[in-house]
Amino acid sequence: MAGCNKARGKNNPKMKSKRAALKRFTVTASGLIKHPSKGKSHCLSNKSRKRKRQLAKAGYLNKGDAARIARGLTYLF
């Protein structure tokens, strides 16, 4: 039949990623989930140079949080 895609499975629903999670987290080559540090967007005049420099470094999620966040990042693993 022309226009019928049921035999090829084209009508199956696709999984969607959580867009907010994609904007906040990245996956490293070793499989760890990397996140930016919080607290470096405003009120920077009250923070010391050392503190702002250390906030520039990224952090990595622990195993329990990584499993929860990985559900929202469907196609990155």
C-alpha positions in Angstrom: 0.0 0.0 0.0 1.3 3.4 -0.8 1.9 5.6 2.2 1.5 2.9 4.7 4.5 2.7 7.0 3.2 0.1 9.5 5.2 -2.8 8.0 8.5 -1.0 8.5 7.8 0.2 12.0 8.0 3.9 11.2 5.1 4.9 13.5 6.8 3.8 16.7 7.1 6.6 19.2 10.6 8.0 19.9 12.0 8.6 23.3 12.5 12.2 24.1 15.4 13.6 26.1 14.7 16.1 28.9 15.8 19.4 27.3 16.7 21.0 30.6 19.1 18.1 31.4 20.8 18.3 28.0 21.5 21.9 28.6 23.0 21.3 32.1 24.9 18.0 31.9 27.5 16.4 29.5 28.8 12.9 29.4 32.5 12.3 29.4 34.3 9.7 27.3 34.6 7.4 30.4 30.9 7.7 31.0 30.8 10.1 34.0 28.3 12.9 34.0 29.8 16.3 34.3 28.0 19.4 35.6 28.9 23.1 36.0 29.5 24.5 39.5 26.7 26.5 41.0 27.1 29.9 42.5 29.1 31.7 39.9 26.5 33.7 38.0 25.8 36.7 40.3 27.0 38.4 43.5 30.6 37.9 42.3 31.9 41.0 44.0 31.4 39.4 47.4 33.3 36.3 46.5 37.1 36.1 46.6 39.3 35.5 43.6 40.2 32.1 44.8 36.6 31.1 45.3 35.6 32.3 41.8 38.6 30.5 40.3 37.6 27.3 42.0 34.0 27.7 40.9 35.1 27.7 37.3 36.0 24.0 37.6 33.3 21.4 36.7 32.1 18.7 39.0 31.0 15.1 38.5 27.9 13.4 39.7 28.1 10.6 42.2 26.7 7.2 41.2 23.2 7.6 42.7 22.6 11.0 41.2 24.1 9.9 37.9 21.6 7.1 37.5 18.7 9.5 38.1 20.0 12.1 35.6 20.9 9.4 33.0 17.2 8.6 32.6 16.7 12.1 31.2 19.7 11.9 28.9 18.3 9.1 26.8 20.5 9.1 23.7 23.8 10.1 25.2 24.8 6.7 26.5 
